[in-house]
């Protein structure tokens, strides 16, 4: 499992709102649609994406072209029902096929920092969240950051070698 709460700042831009479409398996009520999860508003209890109670509920964002996924941040519901996200699965897909899956075993944090899922540059055109079993999928926000590898430090320049005295310089 590559997920953990993080007390640090991510670099880059959240590209989730740039997806060509967001969808979810069902919508609990019109005001809880899939687009609520990419509107940038976190922590307001009426601003949630919520599916109906159903078998294996899911939410996803699709991009027009492949992206290199670095991190996905999941912002769990704070007011109640955080336990519904137990066993959350986050996947990167390419043309509908799963490229990588990270399963979270526990209840994702309700902290303002969210829960971080590291994908380290996996390429795909969709990011999907889902739950096993029968439940509601409800949460505040999803952020997706493109992969940006840390550049390697430059190798130190070789030390100059002292000049070798020429043999003719010693003859007088």
TADAGI-V259234 format. One record per backbone hydrogen bond with DSSP energy under -0.5 kcal/mol. NH is the residue of the N-H (numbers start at 0). CO is the residue of the C=O. E is the energy in kcal/mol with one decimal. If there is no record, write none. Layout:
BEGIN
NH | CO | E
NH | CO | E
END
This chain:
BEGIN
3 | 115 | -1.8
5 | 113 | -0.7
14 | 12 | -0.6
14 | 143 | -3.2
17 | 14 | -1.7
18 | 15 | -1.7
19 | 61 | -1.8
20 | 61 | -1.5
22 | 59 | -2.4
24 | 57 | -2.4
27 | 49 | -2.5
31 | 28 | -2.8
32 | 29 | -0.8
35 | 32 | -1.5
36 | 33 | -1.6
37 | 34 | -1.6
38 | 35 | -0.8
41 | 39 | -0.7
44 | 42 | -0.7
46 | 43 | -2.5
47 | 45 | -0.8
48 | 138 | -2.4
49 | 31 | -2.1
49 | 47 | -0.6
50 | 136 | -2.0
53 | 51 | -0.6
53 | 134 | -2.3
55 | 132 | -3.7
56 | 53 | -0.6
58 | 128 | -2.4
59 | 22 | -2.9
60 | 126 | -2.2
61 | 20 | -3.0
62 | 124 | -3.2
66 | 123 | -3.2
68 | 66 | -0.8
68 | 121 | -3.0
69 | 144 | -2.8
70 | 144 | -1.6
71 | 116 | -2.4
72 | 142 | -2.9
73 | 114 | -2.6
74 | 140 | -2.7
75 | 73 | -0.7
75 | 108 | -0.8
76 | 137 | -0.6
83 | 80 | -1.8
84 | 81 | -1.8
85 | 82 | -1.9
86 | 105 | -1.3
87 | 84 | -1.5
88 | 129 | -2.6
89 | 101 | -2.8
90 | 127 | -3.0
91 | 99 | -2.4
92 | 125 | -2.3
93 | 96 | -2.7
96 | 93 | -2.0
98 | 91 | -3.2
99 | 91 | -1.6
101 | 89 | -2.7
103 | 87 | -3.4
104 | 102 | -0.5
105 | 103 | -0.8
107 | 105 | -0.6
113 | 110 | -1.5
114 | 73 | -2.6
115 | 3 | -2.5
116 | 71 | -2.9
117 | 1 | -2.3
117 | 115 | -0.5
118 | 69 | -3.5
118 | 116 | -0.5
119 | 69 | -1.3
120 | 68 | -2.2
121 | 68 | -1.1
121 | 118 | -0.6
123 | 66 | -2.2
124 | 92 | -2.5
125 | 92 | -1.6
126 | 60 | -2.1
127 | 90 | -2.5
128 | 58 | -3.2
129 | 88 | -2.1
130 | 56 | -1.8
134 | 53 | -2.4
134 | 132 | -0.6
137 | 135 | -0.6
138 | 48 | -1.8
139 | 74 | -2.5
140 | 74 | -1.1
141 | 36 | -2.6
142 | 72 | -2.3
144 | 70 | -3.0
145 | 12 | -0.6
146 | 67 | -3.5
168 | 165 | -0.9
169 | 165 | -0.6
169 | 166 | -0.6
170 | 167 | -0.6
END
